[in-house]
Amino acid sequence: MIKRALYCSNCGREIEDGEEIYAKMKAPKNTIMVEIKAYLKKNSEIFCKDCYKK
């Protein structure tokens, strides 16, 4: 399995496994998504919990 690291769009910190995140994104056109992390990396802005609170 390939490990896809996610990074906060604001501070650039790597998101830890199991950490709560917030994503700003458009609704997907297809109803089936196979790889959620890949979709998030390509089609959203990801924020860690600390940056979202600011």
CHARMM internal coordinates of N, CA and C (Angstrom, degrees):
IC EDIT
DIST 1 N 1 CA 1.4474
DIST 1 CA 1 C 1.5366
ANGL 1 N 1 CA 1 C 109.22
DIST 1 C 2 N 1.3073
ANGL 1 CA 1 C 2 N 116.46
DIHE 1 N 1 CA 1 C 2 N 139.97
DIST 2 N 2 CA 1.4551
ANGL 1 C 2 N 2 CA 122.10
DIHE 1 CA 1 C 2 N 2 CA -178.64
DIST 2 CA 2 C 1.5225
ANGL 2 N 2 CA 2 C 109.35
DIHE 1 C 2 N 2 CA 2 C -88.44
DIST 2 C 3 N 1.3388
ANGL 2 CA 2 C 3 N 116.31
DIHE 2 N 2 CA 2 C 3 N 130.21
DIST 3 N 3 CA 1.4646
ANGL 2 C 3 N 3 CA 120.39
DIHE 2 CA 2 C 3 N 3 CA 176.74
DIST 3 CA 3 C 1.5216
ANGL 3 N 3 CA 3 C 108.27
DIHE 2 C 3 N 3 CA 3 C -87.92
DIST 3 C 4 N 1.3147
ANGL 3 CA 3 C 4 N 116.26
DIHE 3 N 3 CA 3 C 4 N 119.62
DIST 4 N 4 CA 1.4599
ANGL 3 C 4 N 4 CA 122.37
DIHE 3 CA 3 C 4 N 4 CA 178.19
DIST 4 CA 4 C 1.5251
ANGL 4 N 4 CA 4 C 107.63
DIHE 3 C 4 N 4 CA 4 C -106.48
DIST 4 C 5 N 1.2975
ANGL 4 CA 4 C 5 N 115.99
DIHE 4 N 4 CA 4 C 5 N 114.01
DIST 5 N 5 CA 1.4595
ANGL 4 C 5 N 5 CA 119.83
DIHE 4 CA 4 C 5 N 5 CA 179.33
DIST 5 CA 5 C 1.5200
ANGL 5 N 5 CA 5 C 109.77
DIHE 4 C 5 N 5 CA 5 C -81.54
DIST 5 C 6 N 1.3196
ANGL 5 CA 5 C 6 N 115.64
DIHE 5 N 5 CA 5 C 6 N 138.51
DIST 6 N 6 CA 1.4555
ANGL 5 C 6 N 6 CA 121.89
DIHE 5 CA 5 C 6 N 6 CA 175.21
DIST 6 CA 6 C 1.5226
ANGL 6 N 6 CA 6 C 107.91
DIHE 5 C 6 N 6 CA 6 C -107.61
DIST 6 C 7 N 1.3276
ANGL 6 CA 6 C 7 N 116.41
DIHE 6 N 6 CA 6 C 7 N 143.13
DIST 7 N 7 CA 1.4571
ANGL 6 C 7 N 7 CA 121.58
DIHE 6 CA 6 C 7 N 7 CA -178.91
DIST 7 CA 7 C 1.5198
ANGL 7 N 7 CA 7 C 109.90
DIHE 6 C 7 N 7 CA 7 C -126.06
DIST 7 C 8 N 1.3113
ANGL 7 CA 7 C 8 N 116.53
DIHE 7 N 7 CA 7 C 8 N 145.81
DIST 8 N 8 CA 1.4580
ANGL 7 C 8 N 8 CA 122.02
DIHE 7 CA 7 C 8 N 8 CA 177.15
DIST 8 CA 8 C 1.5295
ANGL 8 N 8 CA 8 C 108.91
DIHE 7 C 8 N 8 CA 8 C -66.36
DIST 8 C 9 N 1.3177
ANGL 8 CA 8 C 9 N 117.14
DIHE 8 N 8 CA 8 C 9 N 132.21
DIST 9 N 9 CA 1.4627
ANGL 8 C 9 N 9 CA 121.82
DIHE 8 CA 8 C 9 N 9 CA -179.58
DIST 9 CA 9 C 1.5218
ANGL 9 N 9 CA 9 C 112.04
DIHE 8 C 9 N 9 CA 9 C -69.91
DIST 9 C 10 N 1.3148
ANGL 9 CA 9 C 10 N 117.44
DIHE 9 N 9 CA 9 C 10 N -21.57
DIST 10 N 10 CA 1.4596
ANGL 9 C 10 N 10 CA 120.94
DIHE 9 CA 9 C 10 N 10 CA -177.22
DIST 10 CA 10 C 1.5324
ANGL 10 N 10 CA 10 C 112.17
DIHE 9 C 10 N 10 CA 10 C -91.25
DIST 10 C 11 N 1.3350
ANGL 10 CA 10 C 11 N 117.55
DIHE 10 N 10 CA 10 C 11 N -56.38
DIST 11 N 11 CA 1.4714
ANGL 10 C 11 N 11 CA 120.53
DIHE 10 CA 10 C 11 N 11 CA -174.98
DIST 11 CA 11 C 1.5272
ANGL 11 N 11 CA 11 C 113.59
DIHE 10 C 11 N 11 CA 11 C -99.76
DIST 11 C 12 N 1.3319
ANGL 11 CA 11 C 12 N 118.29
DIHE 11 N 11 CA 11 C 12 N -14.06
DIST 12 N 12 CA 1.4576
ANGL 11 C 12 N 12 CA 121.55
DIHE 11 CA 11 C 12 N 12 CA 177.37
DIST 12 CA 12 C 1.5211
ANGL 12 N 12 CA 12 C 114.72
DIHE 11 C 12 N 12 CA 12 C 82.16
DIST 12 C 13 N 1.3125
ANGL 12 CA 12 C 13 N 117.59
DIHE 12 N 12 CA 12 C 13 N 4.08
DIST 13 N 13 CA 1.4667
ANGL 12 C 13 N 13 CA 121.25
DIHE 12 CA 12 C 13 N 13 CA -179.19
DIST 13 CA 13 C 1.5246
ANGL 13 N 13 CA 13 C 109.94
DIHE 12 C 13 N 13 CA 13 C -73.14
DIST 13 C 14 N 1.3466
ANGL 13 CA 13 C 14 N 115.71
DIHE 13 N 13 CA 13 C 14 N 141.68
DIST 14 N 14 CA 1.4712
ANGL 13 C 14 N 14 CA 119.92
DIHE 13 CA 13 C 14 N 14 CA 177.05
DIST 14 CA 14 C 1.5228
ANGL 14 N 14 CA 14 C 109.66
DIHE 13 C 14 N 14 CA 14 C -70.05
DIST 14 C 15 N 1.3146
ANGL 14 CA 14 C 15 N 115.54
DIHE 14 N 14 CA 14 C 15 N 135.16
DIST 15 N 15 CA 1.4573
ANGL 14 C 15 N 15 CA 121.63
DIHE 14 CA 14 C 15 N 15 CA 179.14
DIST 15 CA 15 C 1.5279
ANGL 15 N 15 CA 15 C 108.63
DIHE 14 C 15 N 15 CA 15 C -78.79
DIST 15 C 16 N 1.3227
ANGL 15 CA 15 C 16 N 116.33
DIHE 15 N 15 CA 15 C 16 N 129.59
DIST 16 N 16 CA 1.4666
ANGL 15 C 16 N 16 CA 122.47
DIHE 15 CA 15 C 16 N 16 CA 179.98
DIST 16 CA 16 C 1.5329
ANGL 16 N 16 CA 16 C 110.10
DIHE 15 C 16 N 16 CA 16 C -76.37
DIST 16 C 17 N 1.3264
ANGL 16 CA 16 C 17 N 116.54
DIHE 16 N 16 CA 16 C 17 N 154.85
DIST 17 N 17 CA 1.4605
ANGL 16 C 17 N 17 CA 120.66
DIHE 16 CA 16 C 17 N 17 CA 175.62
DIST 17 CA 17 C 1.5287
ANGL 17 N 17 CA 17 C 109.66
DIHE 16 C 17 N 17 CA 17 C -62.34
DIST 17 C 18 N 1.3238
ANGL 17 CA 17 C 18 N 117.04
DIHE 17 N 17 CA 17 C 18 N 132.18
DIST 18 N 18 CA 1.4522
ANGL 17 C 18 N 18 CA 122.02
DIHE 17 CA 17 C 18 N 18 CA 178.67
DIST 18 CA 18 C 1.5152
ANGL 18 N 18 CA 18 C 114.79
DIHE 17 C 18 N 18 CA 18 C 81.54
DIST 18 C 19 N 1.3367
ANGL 18 CA 18 C 19 N 117.98
DIHE 18 N 18 CA 18 C 19 N -1.22
DIST 19 N 19 CA 1.4594
ANGL 18 C 19 N 19 CA 121.56
DIHE 18 CA 18 C 19 N 19 CA 179.91
DIST 19 CA 19 C 1.5286
ANGL 19 N 19 CA 19 C 110.61
DIHE 18 C 19 N 19 CA 19 C -75.51
DIST 19 C 20 N 1.3115
ANGL 19 CA 19 C 20 N 116.64
DIHE 19 N 19 CA 19 C 20 N 145.52
DIST 20 N 20 CA 1.4603
ANGL 19 C 20 N 20 CA 121.63
DIHE 19 CA 19 C 20 N 20 CA 177.98
DIST 20 CA 20 C 1.5298
ANGL 20 N 20 CA 20 C 108.80
DIHE 19 C 20 N 20 CA 20 C -75.10
DIST 20 C 21 N 1.3394
ANGL 20 CA 20 C 21 N 116.37
DIHE 20 N 20 CA 20 C 21 N 131.88
DIST 21 N 21 CA 1.4619
ANGL 20 C 21 N 21 CA 121.20
DIHE 20 CA 20 C 21 N 21 CA 179.26
DIST 21 CA 21 C 1.5235
ANGL 21 N 21 CA 21 C 109.81
DIHE 20 C 21 N 21 CA 21 C -128.28
DIST 21 C 22 N 1.3106
ANGL 21 CA 21 C 22 N 115.15
DIHE 21 N 21 CA 21 C 22 N 164.84
DIST 22 N 22 CA 1.4550
ANGL 21 C 22 N 22 CA 122.77
DIHE 21 CA 21 C 22 N 22 CA 175.11
DIST 22 CA 22 C 1.5153
ANGL 22 N 22 CA 22 C 106.96
DIHE 21 C 22 N 22 CA 22 C -126.81
DIST 22 C 23 N 1.3330
ANGL 22 CA 22 C 23 N 117.16
DIHE 22 N 22 CA 22 C 23 N 132.60
DIST 23 N 23 CA 1.4565
ANGL 22 C 23 N 23 CA 121.53
DIHE 22 CA 22 C 23 N 23 CA -177.60
DIST 23 CA 23 C 1.5215
ANGL 23 N 23 CA 23 C 110.16
DIHE 22 C 23 N 23 CA 23 C -124.62
DIST 23 C 24 N 1.3163
ANGL 23 CA 23 C 24 N 114.98
DIHE 23 N 23 CA 23 C 24 N 132.69
DIST 24 N 24 CA 1.4601
ANGL 23 C 24 N 24 CA 121.25
DIHE 23 CA 23 C 24 N 24 CA 175.00
DIST 24 CA 24 C 1.5176
ANGL 24 N 24 CA 24 C 105.90
DIHE 23 C 24 N 24 CA 24 C -103.48
DIST 24 C 25 N 1.3427
ANGL 24 CA 24 C 25 N 116.25
DIHE 24 N 24 CA 24 C 25 N 116.38
DIST 25 N 25 CA 1.4570
ANGL 24 C 25 N 25 CA 119.52
DIHE 24 CA 24 C 25 N 25 CA -174.90
DIST 25 CA 25 C 1.5150
ANGL 25 N 25 CA 25 C 111.34
DIHE 24 C 25 N 25 CA 25 C -155.06
DIST 25 C 26 N 1.3179
ANGL 25 CA 25 C 26 N 115.01
DIHE 25 N 25 CA 25 C 26 N 163.33
DIST 26 N 26 CA 1.4549
ANGL 25 C 26 N 26 CA 121.19
DIHE 25 CA 25 C 26 N 26 CA 173.18
DIST 26 CA 26 C 1.5227
ANGL 26 N 26 CA 26 C 108.04
DIHE 25 C 26 N 26 CA 26 C -87.14
DIST 26 C 27 N 1.3049
ANGL 26 CA 26 C 27 N 116.41
DIHE 26 N 26 CA 26 C 27 N 152.79
DIST 27 N 27 CA 1.4589
ANGL 26 C 27 N 27 CA 120.72
DIHE 26 CA 26 C 27 N 27 CA 178.01
DIST 27 CA 27 C 1.5308
ANGL 27 N 27 CA 27 C 109.46
DIHE 26 C 27 N 27 CA 27 C -64.25
DIST 27 C 28 N 1.3392
ANGL 27 CA 27 C 28 N 117.58
DIHE 27 N 27 CA 27 C 28 N 137.35
DIST 28 N 28 CA 1.4606
ANGL 27 C 28 N 28 CA 120.43
DIHE 27 CA 27 C 28 N 28 CA -179.09
DIST 28 CA 28 C 1.5252
ANGL 28 N 28 CA 28 C 111.82
DIHE 27 C 28 N 28 CA 28 C -68.28
DIST 28 C 29 N 1.3430
ANGL 28 CA 28 C 29 N 115.43
DIHE 28 N 28 CA 28 C 29 N 146.70
DIST 29 N 29 CA 1.4664
ANGL 28 C 29 N 29 CA 121.10
DIHE 28 CA 28 C 29 N 29 CA 178.72
DIST 29 CA 29 C 1.5224
ANGL 29 N 29 CA 29 C 110.92
DIHE 28 C 29 N 29 CA 29 C -72.21
DIST 29 C 30 N 1.3277
ANGL 29 CA 29 C 30 N 116.60
DIHE 29 N 29 CA 29 C 30 N -41.02
DIST 30 N 30 CA 1.4651
ANGL 29 C 30 N 30 CA 121.24
DIHE 29 CA 29 C 30 N 30 CA -179.59
DIST 30 CA 30 C 1.5177
ANGL 30 N 30 CA 30 C 109.96
DIHE 29 C 30 N 30 CA 30 C -86.95
DIST 30 C 31 N 1.3135
ANGL 30 CA 30 C 31 N 115.76
DIHE 30 N 30 CA 30 C 31 N 146.78
DIST 31 N 31 CA 1.4590
ANGL 30 C 31 N 31 CA 119.52
DIHE 30 CA 30 C 31 N 31 CA -179.47
DIST 31 CA 31 C 1.5229
ANGL 31 N 31 CA 31 C 112.54
DIHE 30 C 31 N 31 CA 31 C -83.14
DIST 31 C 32 N 1.3152
ANGL 31 CA 31 C 32 N 118.20
DIHE 31 N 31 CA 31 C 32 N -16.46
DIST 32 N 32 CA 1.4673
ANGL 31 C 32 N 32 CA 121.72
DIHE 31 CA 31 C 32 N 32 CA -179.04
DIST 32 CA 32 C 1.5225
ANGL 32 N 32 CA 32 C 108.95
DIHE 31 C 32 N 32 CA 32 C -110.40
DIST 32 C 33 N 1.3366
ANGL 32 CA 32 C 33 N 115.69
DIHE 32 N 32 CA 32 C 33 N 124.88
DIST 33 N 33 CA 1.4660
ANGL 32 C 33 N 33 CA 121.16
DIHE 32 CA 32 C 33 N 33 CA 175.27
DIST 33 CA 33 C 1.5199
ANGL 33 N 33 CA 33 C 107.82
DIHE 32 C 33 N 33 CA 33 C -120.22
DIST 33 C 34 N 1.3082
ANGL 33 CA 33 C 34 N 116.51
DIHE 33 N 33 CA 33 C 34 N 122.07
DIST 34 N 34 CA 1.4495
ANGL 33 C 34 N 34 CA 120.85
DIHE 33 CA 33 C 34 N 34 CA -177.66
DIST 34 CA 34 C 1.5287
ANGL 34 N 34 CA 34 C 111.17
DIHE 33 C 34 N 34 CA 34 C -83.89
DIST 34 C 35 N 1.3061
ANGL 34 CA 34 C 35 N 117.48
DIHE 34 N 34 CA 34 C 35 N -48.52
DIST 35 N 35 CA 1.4604
ANGL 34 C 35 N 35 CA 122.61
DIHE 34 CA 34 C 35 N 35 CA -175.25
DIST 35 CA 35 C 1.5271
ANGL 35 N 35 CA 35 C 109.19
DIHE 34 C 35 N 35 CA 35 C -115.76
DIST 35 C 36 N 1.3110
ANGL 35 CA 35 C 36 N 117.19
DIHE 35 N 35 CA 35 C 36 N 98.65
DIST 36 N 36 CA 1.4573
ANGL 35 C 36 N 36 CA 122.18
DIHE 35 CA 35 C 36 N 36 CA -174.95
DIST 36 CA 36 C 1.5246
ANGL 36 N 36 CA 36 C 111.35
DIHE 35 C 36 N 36 CA 36 C -65.96
DIST 36 C 37 N 1.3253
ANGL 36 CA 36 C 37 N 118.00
DIHE 36 N 36 CA 36 C 37 N -45.61
DIST 37 N 37 CA 1.4611
ANGL 36 C 37 N 37 CA 120.40
DIHE 36 CA 36 C 37 N 37 CA -178.71
DIST 37 CA 37 C 1.5238
ANGL 37 N 37 CA 37 C 111.70
DIHE 36 C 37 N 37 CA 37 C -61.08
DIST 37 C 38 N 1.3251
ANGL 37 CA 37 C 38 N 117.67
DIHE 37 N 37 CA 37 C 38 N -41.35
DIST 38 N 38 CA 1.4659
ANGL 37 C 38 N 38 CA 120.94
DIHE 37 CA 37 C 38 N 38 CA 178.95
DIST 38 CA 38 C 1.5251
ANGL 38 N 38 CA 38 C 109.95
DIHE 37 C 38 N 38 CA 38 C -63.62
DIST 38 C 39 N 1.3283
ANGL 38 CA 38 C 39 N 117.66
DIHE 38 N 38 CA 38 C 39 N -41.89
DIST 39 N 39 CA 1.4584
ANGL 38 C 39 N 39 CA 121.46
DIHE 38 CA 38 C 39 N 39 CA 178.48
DIST 39 CA 39 C 1.5252
ANGL 39 N 39 CA 39 C 110.43
DIHE 38 C 39 N 39 CA 39 C -62.80
DIST 39 C 40 N 1.3219
ANGL 39 CA 39 C 40 N 117.21
DIHE 39 N 39 CA 39 C 40 N -44.08
DIST 40 N 40 CA 1.4602
ANGL 39 C 40 N 40 CA 120.87
DIHE 39 CA 39 C 40 N 40 CA 179.49
DIST 40 CA 40 C 1.5230
ANGL 40 N 40 CA 40 C 111.41
DIHE 39 C 40 N 40 CA 40 C -61.86
DIST 40 C 41 N 1.3451
ANGL 40 CA 40 C 41 N 117.57
DIHE 40 N 40 CA 40 C 41 N -42.92
DIST 41 N 41 CA 1.4592
ANGL 40 C 41 N 41 CA 121.17
DIHE 40 CA 40 C 41 N 41 CA -180.00
DIST 41 CA 41 C 1.5215
ANGL 41 N 41 CA 41 C 111.69
DIHE 40 C 41 N 41 CA 41 C -61.47
DIST 41 C 42 N 1.3329
ANGL 41 CA 41 C 42 N 116.61
DIHE 41 N 41 CA 41 C 42 N -41.45
DIST 42 N 42 CA 1.4562
ANGL 41 C 42 N 42 CA 120.59
DIHE 41 CA 41 C 42 N 42 CA -174.63
DIST 42 CA 42 C 1.5194
ANGL 42 N 42 CA 42 C 113.68
DIHE 41 C 42 N 42 CA 42 C -82.93
DIST 42 C 43 N 1.3277
ANGL 42 CA 42 C 43 N 118.50
DIHE 42 N 42 CA 42 C 43 N -31.74
DIST 43 N 43 CA 1.4608
ANGL 42 C 43 N 43 CA 120.82
DIHE 42 CA 42 C 43 N 43 CA -167.33
DIST 43 CA 43 C 1.5222
ANGL 43 N 43 CA 43 C 115.60
DIHE 42 C 43 N 43 CA 43 C -123.76
DIST 43 C 44 N 1.3123
ANGL 43 CA 43 C 44 N 117.77
DIHE 43 N 43 CA 43 C 44 N 20.06
DIST 44 N 44 CA 1.4620
ANGL 43 C 44 N 44 CA 117.82
DIHE 43 CA 43 C 44 N 44 CA -178.93
DIST 44 CA 44 C 1.5194
ANGL 44 N 44 CA 44 C 111.66
DIHE 43 C 44 N 44 CA 44 C -152.07
DIST 44 C 45 N 1.3115
ANGL 44 CA 44 C 45 N 114.79
DIHE 44 N 44 CA 44 C 45 N 167.53
DIST 45 N 45 CA 1.4522
ANGL 44 C 45 N 45 CA 122.61
DIHE 44 CA 44 C 45 N 45 CA 169.29
DIST 45 CA 45 C 1.5246
ANGL 45 N 45 CA 45 C 105.50
DIHE 44 C 45 N 45 CA 45 C -105.29
DIST 45 C 46 N 1.3244
ANGL 45 CA 45 C 46 N 116.62
DIHE 45 N 45 CA 45 C 46 N 126.83
DIST 46 N 46 CA 1.4616
ANGL 45 C 46 N 46 CA 121.60
DIHE 45 CA 45 C 46 N 46 CA -176.81
DIST 46 CA 46 C 1.5229
ANGL 46 N 46 CA 46 C 108.60
DIHE 45 C 46 N 46 CA 46 C -107.97
DIST 46 C 47 N 1.3233
ANGL 46 CA 46 C 47 N 116.02
DIHE 46 N 46 CA 46 C 47 N 134.75
DIST 47 N 47 CA 1.4550
ANGL 46 C 47 N 47 CA 121.13
DIHE 46 CA 46 C 47 N 47 CA 179.74
DIST 47 CA 47 C 1.5194
ANGL 47 N 47 CA 47 C 109.67
DIHE 46 C 47 N 47 CA 47 C -125.44
DIST 47 C 48 N 1.3383
ANGL 47 CA 47 C 48 N 116.59
DIHE 47 N 47 CA 47 C 48 N 137.03
DIST 48 N 48 CA 1.4633
ANGL 47 C 48 N 48 CA 120.74
DIHE 47 CA 47 C 48 N 48 CA 174.74
DIST 48 CA 48 C 1.5295
ANGL 48 N 48 CA 48 C 107.65
DIHE 47 C 48 N 48 CA 48 C -74.59
DIST 48 C 49 N 1.3021
ANGL 48 CA 48 C 49 N 116.21
DIHE 48 N 48 CA 48 C 49 N 167.38
DIST 49 N 49 CA 1.4591
ANGL 48 C 49 N 49 CA 121.41
DIHE 48 CA 48 C 49 N 49 CA -175.31
DIST 49 CA 49 C 1.5335
ANGL 49 N 49 CA 49 C 111.28
DIHE 48 C 49 N 49 CA 49 C -62.08
DIST 49 C 50 N 1.3417
ANGL 49 CA 49 C 50 N 117.01
DIHE 49 N 49 CA 49 C 50 N -38.53
DIST 50 N 50 CA 1.4655
ANGL 49 C 50 N 50 CA 121.17
DIHE 49 CA 49 C 50 N 50 CA -178.63
DIST 50 CA 50 C 1.5334
ANGL 50 N 50 CA 50 C 111.66
DIHE 49 C 50 N 50 CA 50 C -65.67
DIST 50 C 51 N 1.3327
ANGL 50 CA 50 C 51 N 116.95
DIHE 50 N 50 CA 50 C 51 N -44.49
DIST 51 N 51 CA 1.4653
ANGL 50 C 51 N 51 CA 120.52
DIHE 50 CA 50 C 51 N 51 CA -179.76
DIST 51 CA 51 C 1.5207
ANGL 51 N 51 CA 51 C 111.71
DIHE 50 C 51 N 51 CA 51 C -69.95
DIST 51 C 52 N 1.3119
ANGL 51 CA 51 C 52 N 117.48
DIHE 51 N 51 CA 51 C 52 N -33.66
DIST 52 N 52 CA 1.4618
ANGL 51 C 52 N 52 CA 120.81
DIHE 51 CA 51 C 52 N 52 CA 179.20
DIST 52 CA 52 C 1.5282
ANGL 52 N 52 CA 52 C 111.14
DIHE 51 C 52 N 52 CA 52 C -65.42
DIST 52 C 53 N 1.3435
ANGL 52 CA 52 C 53 N 116.70
DIHE 52 N 52 CA 52 C 53 N -36.25
DIST 53 N 53 CA 1.4645
ANGL 52 C 53 N 53 CA 120.65
DIHE 52 CA 52 C 53 N 53 CA -179.21
DIST 53 CA 53 C 1.5268
ANGL 53 N 53 CA 53 C 112.00
DIHE 52 C 53 N 53 CA 53 C -69.75
DIST 53 C 54 N 1.3451
ANGL 53 CA 53 C 54 N 117.20
DIHE 53 N 53 CA 53 C 54 N -25.93
DIST 54 N 54 CA 1.4684
ANGL 53 C 54 N 54 CA 120.94
DIHE 53 CA 53 C 54 N 54 CA -178.94
DIST 54 CA 54 C 1.4570
ANGL 54 N 54 CA 54 C 109.40
DIHE 53 C 54 N 54 CA 54 C -76.10
END
COOR INIT
IC SEED 1 N 1 CA 1 C
IC BUILD
